[in-house]
Amino acid sequence: FLAPSLLVFAAFFYFPFARIVSWGFYESRQRGSSYEFVGFSHFVDVLTSDDFLSGLWISVQFVLMTVPAGLILGTLLAVAAHRRLKGIKIFQTIFSSTIATSVAVAAVLFFGLLNPAVGVFKVDWLSNPSTALPALALVAIWKNLGLSFVIVLAGLQAVPDELTEAATIDGYGAVGRFFKVTLPALSPVLTFLVVALTIFGMQEFALPDIITGGAPEGSTETLVYKIADNLDPTNITTGSVMAVGLFVITLIVGLAQFTLLERGMRSD
C-alpha cells in the first residue's frame, strides 16, 4: 500500500536530493566545463565560508523579526475574533484573507504603501541596509498573519467551554482565563505554528528576489537567495552544499517540533 507513495517520493525527492549531495563532493573547474572530486573538504569550505554564514545570519535575523510578531498578532486576532457575536464571521474572513495573497501581490501592496515617491507613507526603507530587512519582515508578517490567525482560531475552537466556565467560577477574569486556561490548551498549536513560521522564514526567497534583489549591499540576501544565486554550471557545486546545509538546519527544526509536541501531549 505504501509502495506508490514511496515511488513518488523516491522519484521527486530522494533521488534529486541524493544528486545534490553528490554534487557537493565536487568543485567546478574552468567555469563549469569540468568538475574535480574533492570529498568532504568542499562541504567544510562552503559551510564555513563567509558567504554561507552571512546568508544564514540574515535568515536567522529574518526569523527573529517575523516569528514572534506573527505569533503574537495572530493569537491576539484569533482571541478577538473567537466570540459569539453577530457578524463576527465577516471579521474572521477579513483576518484570514492574507492566506489567498501571493508574494507578488504582497510586494505590490507594500510598494503602494511604503514608497518614497508614490507611497501612502513616503519612507525610503529599501535603500538603507539597516532598514531593508525589517521592511521585508513587515511584508512577511502581514502575509503570514492569515495563516497564524486560522491555526490559532482552530485551536481556540477546540478548547472545551467547561474549562473556561470553571475558571470563571474560580474567580479568574479575562486575562487570568487566557493565561491559566487558554494559553496552556493552545501550547501544541502554538508550538506547531512557531516551527512552521520558522521554516517559512528560513526558506524565504521570493520577497528579497522581487522587492530588493538582495540589495542594498547584500543586506537582504537570505540563505535561499544565495543558493538560487549559485544555480549555474560555474557554482552549482557550491549551491548544492548550501542547499544541503539548509536542509539539515530545517530537519533539526522539524525534529524539535515533533519532540516538543510529543512532550506537550504527554503533559496534557
C-alpha positions in Angstrom: 0.0 0.0 0.0 2.9 2.4 0.7 4.8 1.4 -2.5 3.2 4.1 -4.8 3.9 6.8 -2.3 7.4 5.7 -1.8 8.0 5.6 -5.6 6.7 9.2 -5.9 9.0 10.3 -3.0 12.0 8.4 -4.5 11.5 9.9 -7.9 10.8 13.5 -6.9 12.7 13.9 -3.6 15.1 11.2 -2.6 16.8 10.8 -6.0 17.2 14.6 -6.6 18.4 15.1 -3.1 21.0 12.3 -3.5 22.2 14.1 -6.7 22.5 17.4 -4.8 24.6 15.7 -2.1 26.8 14.1 -4.7 27.4 17.4 -6.4 28.7 18.7 -3.1 31.7 16.5 -3.3 33.0 18.2 -6.5 34.5 21.6 -7.3 33.9 23.4 -10.5 36.9 23.9 -12.9 37.2 26.1 -16.0 33.9 27.9 -15.4 31.9 24.7 -15.1 33.4 22.9 -18.1 34.7 20.2 -15.7 34.4 19.1 -12.1 37.0 17.7 -9.8 36.2 15.3 -6.9 37.5 16.9 -3.6 35.4 15.0 -1.0 34.1 16.3 2.3 36.6 19.2 2.2 34.3 21.1 -0.1 31.4 20.8 2.4 33.7 22.2 5.1 34.9 25.0 3.0 31.5 26.1 1.9 29.6 25.7 5.2 32.3 27.7 7.0 32.6 30.4 4.3 31.6 34.0 4.9 29.1 33.7 2.0 27.2 30.9 3.7 27.4 32.3 7.2 26.3 35.7 6.2 23.3 34.3 4.4 22.5 32.1 7.4 22.7 35.1 9.8 20.4 37.2 7.6 17.9 34.3 7.5 18.1 34.0 11.3 17.5 37.7 11.7 14.5 37.5 9.4 13.1 34.6 11.5 13.6 36.6 14.7 11.8 39.6 13.2 8.9 37.7 11.8 8.1 34.7 14.1 7.4 36.4 17.4 5.5 39.3 15.8 3.4 36.9 13.6 2.7 34.6 16.5 1.6 37.3 18.9 -0.5 39.2 16.3 -2.2 36.0 15.1 -3.0 35.0 18.6 -4.5 38.4 19.5 -6.6 38.5 16.4 -7.8 34.9 17.0 -8.8 35.7 20.6 -10.6 38.8 19.5 -12.5 37.0 16.7 -13.4 34.0 18.9 -16.6 35.4 20.1 -20.3 34.5 19.5 -21.2 37.9 18.1 -23.4 38.8 15.2 -21.3 39.5 12.1 -18.1 38.0 13.6 -17.7 35.8 10.5 -17.1 38.9 8.4 -14.1 39.8 10.6 -12.8 36.2 10.6 -12.9 36.3 6.8 -11.0 39.7 6.7 -8.4 38.5 9.2 -7.7 35.3 7.2 -7.8 36.9 3.8 -4.0 37.2 3.5 -3.8 33.4 3.0 -5.0 34.0 -0.5 -2.5 36.7 -1.2 0.6 35.8 -3.3 4.0 37.1 -2.7 3.9 39.3 -5.8 0.6 40.8 -4.7 2.1 41.5 -1.2 5.0 43.2 -2.9 2.8 45.5 -4.9 0.8 46.4 -1.8 4.0 47.1 0.0 5.2 49.5 -2.7 1.8 51.1 -2.7 2.0 51.8 1.0 5.7 52.4 1.7 7.4 54.2 -1.2 9.4 57.5 -1.1 7.8 58.6 -4.4 4.3 57.2 -4.8 3.6 55.6 -1.4 0.9 56.5 1.1 3.7 56.6 3.6 6.6 58.2 1.9 9.5 56.4 3.6 12.7 55.1 1.9 13.4 51.9 3.8 14.7 49.8 1.0 17.8 51.8 0.2 19.1 51.7 3.7 20.9 48.4 4.8 19.7 48.8 8.4 16.0 49.1 7.4 15.7 47.0 4.3 15.5 43.6 6.1 12.9 44.9 8.7 10.9 46.2 5.7 10.8 42.8 4.2 10.0 41.3 7.6 7.0 43.6 7.8 5.6 42.3 4.5 6.2 38.7 5.6 4.4 39.2 8.9 1.4 40.7 7.1 1.3 37.9 4.5 1.6 35.1 7.1 -0.9 36.7 9.5 -3.9 35.0 8.0 -2.3 31.5 8.4 -1.4 32.3 12.1 -4.9 33.6 12.7 -6.6 30.5 11.2 -4.5 28.0 13.0 -4.9 29.7 16.4 -8.6 30.2 15.9 -9.0 26.5 15.1 -7.1 25.7 18.4 -9.4 28.1 20.3 -12.5 26.4 19.0 -11.1 23.0 20.3 -10.8 24.3 23.9 -13.7 22.9 25.9 -16.1 25.6 27.2 -16.2 23.8 30.5 -12.6 24.8 31.3 -13.4 28.5 30.7 -16.5 28.3 32.8 -14.7 26.6 35.6 -12.0 29.3 35.6 -14.7 31.9 35.7 -16.4 30.3 38.7 -13.0 30.2 40.4 -12.8 34.0 40.1 -10.4 34.4 37.1 -11.0 37.4 34.8 -10.5 37.5 31.1 -6.7 37.9 31.4 -6.4 35.2 34.1 -8.5 32.8 32.0 -6.3 33.4 29.0 -3.0 32.7 30.8 -4.3 29.9 33.1 -6.6 28.0 30.7 -6.5 29.2 27.0 -2.7 29.5 26.6 -1.8 26.1 28.1 -4.5 24.5 25.9 -3.1 26.1 22.8 0.5 25.0 23.5 0.6 22.2 20.8 -0.9 24.6 18.3 1.5 27.4 19.1 4.4 25.0 19.0 3.4 23.9 15.5 2.9 27.5 14.4 6.3 28.6 15.7 8.1 25.8 13.8 6.1 26.4 10.6 6.8 30.2 10.7 10.5 29.5 11.5 10.7 27.2 8.4 9.0 29.8 6.3 11.5 32.4 7.5 14.5 30.2 6.9 13.3 29.4 3.4 12.4 33.0 2.4 13.4 33.8 -1.2 10.6 35.5 -3.1 10.4 38.7 -1.1 14.1 39.7 -1.4 14.1 38.5 -5.0 11.0 40.6 -6.0 11.4 43.6 -3.8 15.1 44.3 -3.3 17.0 41.8 -5.4 19.3 41.2 -2.4 20.2 44.9 -2.1 21.2 47.2 -0.6 24.8 46.0 -0.1 23.6 42.4 0.2 21.7 43.1 3.4 18.7 41.1 2.2 20.5 38.2 0.7 18.9 35.3 2.6 20.4 31.8 2.6 17.9 30.6 0.0 18.6 33.7 -2.1 22.3 32.8 -2.1 21.5 29.2 -3.0 19.5 30.4 -6.0 22.3 32.8 -7.0 24.6 29.7 -7.3 22.4 27.7 -9.6 24.6 27.8 -12.7 27.2 25.4 -14.1 30.0 27.5 -12.6 28.7 27.5 -9.0 26.3 24.6 -8.9 28.5 22.6 -6.5 28.7 25.4 -4.0 24.9 25.9 -4.3 24.4 22.2 -3.7 26.4 22.3 -0.4 24.5 25.3 0.7 21.2 23.5 0.0 22.3 20.5 2.0 23.2 22.8 4.9 19.8 24.4 4.8 18.1 21.0 4.7 20.0 19.9 7.8 19.0 23.1 9.6 15.4 22.6 8.6 15.5 19.0 9.6 16.7 19.9 13.1 13.9 22.4 13.5 11.4 19.7 12.4 12.7 17.2 14.8 12.5 19.8 17.6 8.8 20.3 16.6 8.0 16.6 17.0 9.9 16.4 20.3 8.1 19.5 21.8 4.7 18.4 20.5 5.2 14.9 22.0 6.2 16.3 25.3 3.2 18.7 25.3 0.8 15.9 24.6 2.3 13.7 27.3 2.0 16.6 29.8 -1.7 17.1 28.9 
